Amino acid sequence: MPDKPSIAIEYCTQCRFVLRAGWLAQELLFTFADDLAEVALRPSSGGRFRVLLDEAPLFDRADHGRFPDAKELKQRIRDVIAPGRDLGHSDRKTEA
């Protein structure tokens, strides 16, 4: 059986992004508890907020000009580690 993937959330300590990073880590652990080896928080600087899946960029605040939402991250992770898995309400479309 292959090793389970790891998630790393790099966050700027100067910008106080730690609460957002911690909240996203919690959301990912609730959803993928049995599918991930770890969800690590990595202090950084310079306004950084990146999410990495096995060290490959999954989301970078600098590229998107915004923070990721939990639904978006869960879907991106699912698409890589468990394609076809139902995420329940995170997969349902919201009505405008």
C-alpha positions as CSV (number, residue, x, y, z in Angstrom):
1,M,0.0,0.0,0.0
2,P,1.4,3.4,-0.9
3,D,2.2,6.0,1.7
4,K,-0.6,8.4,2.5
5,P,-0.3,11.9,1.2
6,S,0.7,14.9,3.3
7,I,-0.8,18.4,3.4
8,A,1.3,21.4,4.4
9,I,-0.2,24.8,5.0
10,E,2.3,27.6,4.9
11,Y,1.1,30.8,6.5
12,C,2.5,34.3,7.2
13,T,3.1,34.8,11.0
14,Q,3.5,38.6,10.5
15,C,0.0,38.8,8.9
16,R,-1.4,36.6,11.6
17,F,-2.8,34.0,9.2
18,V,-2.4,31.3,11.8
19,L,-6.1,31.1,12.7
20,R,-7.1,30.7,9.1
21,A,-4.4,28.0,8.6
22,G,-5.5,26.2,11.8
23,W,-9.1,26.3,10.8
24,L,-8.4,24.9,7.3
25,A,-6.2,22.2,8.8
26,Q,-9.1,21.2,11.1
27,E,-11.5,21.1,8.2
28,L,-9.2,18.9,6.1
29,L,-8.5,16.5,9.1
30,F,-12.3,16.1,9.7
31,T,-12.9,15.3,6.0
32,F,-9.8,13.2,5.2
33,A,-8.8,11.8,8.6
34,D,-8.2,8.3,7.3
35,D,-6.7,9.4,3.9
36,L,-3.8,11.7,5.0
37,A,-0.5,11.0,6.7
38,E,-0.5,14.5,8.2
39,V,-1.7,18.1,7.9
40,A,1.2,20.3,8.9
41,L,1.3,24.0,9.7
42,R,4.4,25.8,8.5
43,P,5.1,29.3,9.7
44,S,6.4,31.6,7.0
45,S,6.5,35.4,6.2
46,G,6.0,37.8,3.4
47,G,2.2,37.5,3.2
48,R,2.5,33.8,2.2
49,F,-0.5,31.4,2.4
50,R,0.0,28.2,0.4
51,V,-1.4,24.8,0.6
52,L,0.8,21.9,-0.6
53,L,-0.1,18.3,-1.3
54,D,3.0,16.2,-1.1
55,E,5.0,19.4,-1.6
56,A,3.2,20.2,-4.9
57,P,1.3,23.5,-4.8
58,L,-2.4,23.0,-4.5
59,F,-3.3,26.6,-3.8
60,D,-1.3,29.8,-3.5
61,R,-2.8,33.0,-2.3
62,A,-0.3,35.0,-4.4
63,D,-1.5,33.4,-7.6
64,H,-5.2,33.7,-6.8
65,G,-5.3,37.0,-5.0
66,R,-7.5,35.5,-2.3
67,F,-7.6,32.7,0.3
68,P,-9.0,29.3,-0.6
69,D,-12.3,28.3,0.9
70,A,-12.7,24.9,2.6
71,K,-15.0,23.5,-0.1
72,E,-12.6,24.4,-2.9
73,L,-9.6,22.8,-1.1
74,K,-11.5,19.7,-0.2
75,Q,-12.5,19.2,-3.8
76,R,-9.0,19.7,-5.1
77,I,-7.6,17.3,-2.6
78,R,-10.3,14.7,-3.2
79,D,-9.7,15.0,-7.0
80,V,-6.0,14.0,-6.4
81,I,-6.2,11.4,-3.6
82,A,-9.7,9.9,-4.0
83,P,-11.3,10.7,-7.3
84,G,-15.0,10.0,-7.4
85,R,-15.4,10.2,-3.6
86,D,-18.5,12.0,-2.5
87,L,-17.9,14.9,-0.2
88,G,-21.5,15.3,0.7
89,H,-22.6,18.9,1.1
90,S,-19.2,20.2,-0.2
91,D,-20.1,18.7,-3.6
92,R,-23.5,20.3,-3.9
93,K,-24.0,23.4,-5.9
94,T,-25.3,26.5,-4.1
95,E,-28.1,28.4,-5.6
96,A,-27.6,32.0,-6.4
